[in-house]
């Protein structure tokens, strides 16, 4: 099943996507400039072979629900995410707000 809905962080609206698959859930929250995702995100691929694309993305691991993702922490992220202030250990909420802030300055 696929579910797309809005989530709010500090009154800022983001789009959440949940894909329920056998034995796993794919979870993603996006802004206009980037996204955060569950452990299925291949950050290493984005950091190496796709680095030239400048994708702003961060990953949280061990999350099973959208609430887990929203309340999780960044486990890893891309160089483009680091360039706007996102880093390992940062709360996902804060990472999304960094992405939103980047949109207003881009």
Secondary structure, 3 states (H helix, E strand, C coil): CEEEEEEEECCEEEEEEEEEECCEEEEEEECCCEEEECCCCCHHHHHCCCHHHCCEEEECCCCCCHHHHHCCECCEECHHHHHCCCCCCCEHHHHHHHHHHHHHHC
